[in-house]
Amino acid sequence: MRPEAVDAMLPWLTERFGNPSGAHRVAQAARQAIDEARDVVADCLGCRARDVVFTGGGTESDNLAIAGAAGDGLVACGATEHHAVLHSVERAGGVIVPVLPDGRLDAASIPAGVSLLSVMLANNEVGTMNELPATDVLLHTDAVQAVTWLDVAAAAASADLVSVTGHKIGGPQGCGALVVRDGVKLAPQLVGGGQEQERRSGTHNVAGIAGFAAALRACTESRDATVARVGALRDRLADGLLAVVPGCIESGDRSTKVAGICSLLLEGIESESLLFLLDEAGICATAASSCASGALEPSHVLAAMGVPRELAKGSLRLSLGWSSTDDDVDLALDVVPAAVRRLRGETA
């Protein structure tokens, strides 16, 4: 976590712990903290404070957007979306739209009659960026992976609903937000207390909300410098591995990716075995989405991009962030080739 987020959270986890729905002074102090955090989030995301609905994270934000705004209409999303979107669209009886080989949505394949379309700004596995299509229908974007790398206020200005979360930007896990633009009707999926203008009931996670807002502000203020620095680190990492590991292929087109994701395919390698060796050497990596990294099935994102199953079984995702360093890249450039050689039975 960013130190700014930790510092913002600590008072609300200790001596200032109070339920913001109450009437006494401790409760009202917590309420003020939420109001201030809402202002920060709105400023960073380019919306009004009243448009911000605090949630339990990106998955809930995606679910709330689709289930809450779809009504009886037809919903659609791209085949490379996060499962929080995919499963929500499938549950609503919607349409999964094909993608191009680089992972971007094939806008020409969006069927007629769609009333709600979901298009992620940046893919969480391979990093591919999407430009949101011009459309007259309700538009939702999962911006969870994008916030660190893109000016979401500008990139998602045309979206009616925008999902974000804290842990992708150096904030706490289990806290996020959904931007709901004025005029969008949203049916609540959690009812009971009437919080968040009756759009999402439940006692507020005051510490989480404060930490999320602090992380978002720090992320926004440092974005340009972070993108330049981390992008250079990612390029050095990817180019270094492509140069020394035979049968190493970069998935997708790097020019269309966010700065923080290095996504590779390794011929003749099983991801599970490789990840075990990397973990032993201090490299935390995944084969696909972290949410599905315990699964043995190849990534649905790579399958949608047309990557052959045998090659997709050797996928490797190395993620970099605001705290990544040259030493981290040096370690990966040393460890990954050695692990691949070991699995292939090759000598150094």
C-alpha positions in Angstrom: 0.0 0.0 0.0 1.0 3.6 -0.5 2.1 5.2 2.7 -0.5 8.0 2.1 -3.3 5.3 2.2 -2.0 3.7 5.4 -1.7 7.1 7.1 -5.3 8.0 6.0 -6.7 4.7 7.3 -5.1 4.4 10.8 -7.2 7.0 12.7 -10.5 5.3 11.5 -9.2 1.9 12.6 -8.3 3.0 16.1 -9.5 6.0 18.2 -11.9 7.4 15.6 -13.8 4.2 14.9 -17.4 5.2 14.5 -20.5 4.3 12.3 -21.1 7.3 10.0 -24.8 6.6 10.0 -25.1 7.6 13.6 -26.0 11.0 15.1 -23.3 11.5 17.8 -20.1 13.4 17.3 -17.9 10.3 16.7 -20.3 9.1 14.0 -20.5 12.6 12.4 -16.7 12.8 12.2 -16.7 9.5 10.3 -19.4 10.9 8.0 -17.3 13.9 7.3 -14.4 11.7 6.4 -16.6 9.9 3.8 -17.8 13.2 2.4 -14.2 14.4 2.0 -13.2 11.2 0.4 -16.1 11.3 -2.0 -15.0 14.8 -3.1 -11.4 13.5 -3.7 -12.7 10.5 -5.8 -15.0 12.7 -7.8 -12.2 15.2 -8.6 -9.8 12.4 -9.7 -12.4 10.7 -11.8 -14.0 13.7 -13.4 -17.5 13.4 -12.0 -19.8 15.0 -9.4 -19.5 13.9 -5.8 -23.1 12.7 -5.8 -22.2 10.4 -8.7 -19.8 8.3 -6.5 -21.1 5.1 -5.0 -18.7 3.5 -2.6 -18.6 -0.3 -2.9 -16.6 -3.3 -1.6 -14.3 -3.3 -4.6 -14.1 -3.8 -8.4 -16.2 -7.0 -8.5 -19.1 -5.4 -6.7 -18.9 -2.3 -8.8 -19.0 -4.3 -12.0 -21.9 -6.4 -10.7 -23.8 -3.4 -9.5 -23.4 -1.6 -12.8 -24.6 -4.4 -14.9 -27.3 -5.9 -12.7 -28.4 -2.5 -11.5 -28.6 -0.7 -14.8 -29.5 -3.4 -17.3 -33.2 -3.7 -16.4 -34.9 -5.9 -19.0 -32.7 -4.8 -21.8 -30.0 -6.7 -23.7 -26.5 -6.4 -22.3 -23.2 -7.1 -24.0 -19.4 -7.1 -23.3 -16.2 -8.2 -24.9 -14.8 -11.7 -24.6 -11.7 -10.5 -22.7 -13.6 -8.8 -19.9 -12.9 -9.6 -16.2 -15.1 -12.4 -15.0 -16.9 -10.0 -12.8 -18.3 -8.5 -16.0 -18.5 -11.7 -18.1 -20.4 -13.6 -15.5 -22.8 -10.7 -14.8 -23.5 -10.4 -18.5 -24.0 -14.2 -18.8 -26.3 -14.2 -15.8 -28.4 -11.4 -17.5 -28.7 -13.5 -20.7 -26.5 -11.1 -22.6 -24.1 -11.3 -25.5 -20.3 -11.9 -25.5 -18.7 -9.9 -28.3 -15.5 -11.2 -30.1 -12.2 -9.3 -29.8 -9.4 -8.6 -32.3 -6.2 -10.6 -32.1 -4.6 -7.9 -29.9 -7.4 -8.1 -27.4 -9.3 -5.0 -28.3 -13.1 -5.1 -28.7 -14.3 -5.7 -32.2 -16.8 -2.9 -32.3 -18.2 -4.1 -35.6 -19.5 -7.3 -33.9 -21.6 -5.5 -31.3 -25.2 -6.7 -32.1 -28.2 -4.4 -32.7 -30.6 -4.0 -29.9 -28.1 -3.8 -27.1 -29.2 -1.4 -24.3 -26.1 -1.7 -22.0 -22.5 -2.2 -23.3 -19.5 -2.9 -21.0 -16.0 -2.2 -22.4 -13.0 -2.3 -20.1 -10.4 0.5 -20.4 -7.4 -1.7 -19.9 -7.3 -5.5 -19.8 -6.2 -6.9 -16.4 -4.2 -9.8 -17.9 -2.4 -8.6 -21.1 -2.8 -4.8 -20.5 -4.6 -4.0 -23.8 -6.2 -0.6 -23.8 -9.6 0.0 -25.4 -11.0 3.3 -26.7 -14.6 3.5 -25.6 -16.9 3.3 -28.6 -19.3 6.1 -29.5 -22.7 4.8 -28.7 -26.2 5.8 -27.9 -26.7 3.0 -25.4 -25.8 2.9 -21.7 -22.0 2.4 -21.5 -20.2 0.9 -18.6 -16.4 0.6 -18.3 -14.3 -1.5 -15.9 -11.5 1.0 -15.2 -10.0 -1.1 -12.4 -6.8 -1.9 -14.2 -6.6 1.5 -16.0 -6.5 4.0 -13.1 -2.8 3.8 -12.4 -1.9 4.3 -16.1 -4.6 6.4 -17.7 -6.4 9.6 -17.0 -9.7 8.0 -16.4 -11.5 11.3 -16.1 -10.7 11.9 -19.8 -10.7 8.3 -21.1 -14.0 7.4 -19.5 -15.7 10.7 -19.9 -18.3 9.2 -22.3 -19.1 6.3 -19.9 -22.3 6.3 -17.9 -20.9 3.9 -15.3 -17.3 3.5 -14.3 -15.9 0.8 -11.9 -12.7 1.4 -9.9 -11.1 -0.2 -6.9 -8.4 0.5 -4.3 -5.9 -2.3 -4.3 -4.8 -1.7 -7.9 -3.6 1.8 -7.0 -1.8 1.2 -3.8 -4.9 1.5 -1.7 -6.7 -1.1 0.6 -8.3 -4.3 -0.6 -12.1 -4.6 -0.4 -13.0 -1.0 -1.2 -13.9 0.6 -4.5 -16.4 2.8 -6.2 -18.9 3.0 -9.0 -19.4 6.2 -10.8 -23.1 6.6 -11.8 -23.7 9.6 -14.0 -26.7 11.8 -13.6 -29.8 10.3 -15.2 -28.8 6.6 -15.0 -31.3 4.5 -13.1 -29.6 2.0 -10.8 -31.5 -0.7 -9.0 -29.7 -1.5 -5.7 -28.4 -5.0 -5.3 -27.8 -4.6 -1.5 -30.7 -3.2 0.4 -31.4 -2.6 4.1 -29.8 0.6 5.5 -30.3 3.0 2.5 -26.7 4.2 2.4 -25.2 5.8 -0.7 -28.5 7.5 -1.6 -30.2 4.1 -1.4 -28.0 2.7 -4.2 -25.8 0.5 -2.0 -26.8 -0.4 1.6 -24.4 -1.4 4.3 -22.3 0.3 7.0 -19.5 2.2 5.4 -16.0 1.0 5.5 -14.7 4.3 6.7 -11.0 3.4 6.9 -11.1 1.7 3.5 -12.8 4.6 1.9 -10.3 7.1 3.4 -7.4 4.9 2.3 -8.9 4.5 -1.2 -9.3 8.2 -1.7 -5.8 9.0 -0.5 -4.3 6.3 -2.8 -6.3 7.6 -5.7 -5.2 11.2 -5.1 -1.5 10.1 -4.9 -1.9 8.0 -8.0 -3.5 10.8 -10.0 -0.9 13.4 -8.9 2.1 11.1 -9.8 0.6 9.4 -12.8 2.7 10.9 -15.6 6.0 10.2 -13.8 4.9 6.7 -12.8 3.9 5.8 -16.4 7.2 7.0 -17.8 9.3 5.3 -15.1 7.4 2.0 -14.9 7.0 1.9 -18.7 10.8 1.9 -19.1 11.1 -0.8 -16.5 8.5 -3.0 -18.3 10.2 -2.5 -21.6 13.6 -3.5 -20.2 12.0 -6.5 -18.6 10.1 -7.7 -21.7 13.0 -7.0 -24.1 15.5 -8.7 -21.8 13.4 -11.9 -21.6 12.6 -11.9 -25.3 16.3 -11.6 -26.1 17.5 -14.5 -23.9 14.6 -17.0 -23.6 14.1 -19.0 -26.8 10.4 -19.6 -27.7 9.3 -16.5 -25.7 6.6 -14.5 -27.4 4.9 -11.3 -26.2 1.2 -11.5 -26.1 -0.6 -8.7 -27.9 0.8 -5.5 -29.2 2.9 -3.6 -26.7 2.0 -0.2 -28.2 -1.6 -0.8 -27.2 -0.8 -1.8 -23.6 -0.6 0.0 -20.3 2.8 0.5 -18.8 2.5 -2.0 -15.9 1.9 -5.3 -17.6 4.5 -7.7 -19.2 2.5 -10.6 -20.7 4.5 -13.4 -22.3 4.0 -16.9 -23.8 6.6 -19.5 -23.3 6.7 -22.5 -25.7 7.0 -25.9 -24.1 6.4 -24.6 -20.6 3.6 -25.4 -18.1 2.8 -22.2 -16.2 2.0 -23.9 -12.9 5.6 -25.4 -12.7 7.2 -22.1 -13.7 5.2 -20.1 -11.2 6.3 -22.5 -8.4 10.0 -22.0 -9.3 9.6 -18.2 -9.5 7.8 -18.1 -6.2 10.7 -20.0 -4.6 13.1 -17.3 -5.9 11.0 -14.4 -4.7 9.2 -13.5 -7.9 5.4 -13.1 -7.4 3.8 -13.8 -10.8 0.7 -15.2 -12.3 -0.4 -17.1 -15.4 -3.6 -15.0 -15.9 -5.9 -13.0 -13.7 -4.9 -13.2 -10.0 -8.6 -14.1 -9.3 -8.1 -17.3 -11.3 -4.5 -18.0 -10.8 -5.3 -21.2 -8.9 -7.1 -22.6 -11.9 -5.4 -24.9 -14.3 -7.3 -23.9 -17.4 -5.6 -21.5 -19.8 -6.7 -17.9 -19.7 -10.0 -17.0 -21.3 -8.4 -13.7 -22.4 -5.7 -15.5 -24.4 -8.3 -17.9 -25.9 -10.4 -15.0 -27.0 -7.4 -13.5 -28.7 -6.9 -16.7 -30.7 -3.8 -17.9 -28.8 -3.5 -21.7 -29.3 -4.2 -23.7 -26.2 -0.8 -25.4 -26.0 0.9 -22.0 -26.1 -1.5 -20.4 -23.7 -0.6 -23.1 -21.1 2.8 -21.4 -20.9 1.5 -17.9 -20.2 3.3 -15.6 -17.7 2.1 -12.3 -16.4 4.6 -10.1 -14.7 3.0 -6.9 -13.2 4.8 -3.7 -12.2 3.5 -0.9 -10.2 4.3 2.4 -8.4 6.8 0.7 -6.1 8.6 -1.4 -8.7 12.4 -0.8 -9.0 15.3 -1.6 -11.2 16.4 -4.3 -8.7 13.0 -6.0 -9.2 13.6 -6.2 -12.9 17.2 -7.4 -12.5 16.0 -10.2 -10.3 13.3 -11.3 -12.8 15.8 -11.1 -15.7 18.1 -13.5 -13.7 15.4 -15.8 -12.3 13.0 -16.3 -15.2 15.5 -17.6 -17.8 17.1 -19.9 -15.3 13.7 -21.4 -14.3 12.7 -21.9 -18.0 16.0 -23.7 -18.7 15.5 -25.9 -15.7 12.0 -26.9 -16.8 13.2 -27.6 -20.3 16.1 -29.7 -19.0 18.6 -27.3 -20.5 22.1 -26.4 -19.1 23.1 -22.8 -18.6 
